[in-house]
Amino acid sequence: MTPRSSLKTVVLVGALSVFLEVLLRHEGHGPWWHFLPGFDLAFGLIGCVVLVLVAKAIGQTWLQRSETDNDQGAM
């Protein structure tokens, strides 16, 4: 599966989810943001992107070694 087709699939599933959320409105109680169509989808997507970016920053800052670190003890 190519990245382009994966993106198309994600966008299609997201659009279908928002469409069904608008079409199948349910009466319930809760905070006001649960009544906004697509809010949970957007909140989850933004949360995942932030989580990946923070993990990459932590990995590059604290975990990744420079290329010359392994050469110091070789001789």
Secondary structure as UniProt FT lines:
FT   HELIX           3..23
FT   HELIX           32..35
FT   TURN            37..38
FT   HELIX           39..58
FT   HELIX           59..63
FT   TURN            67..73
//
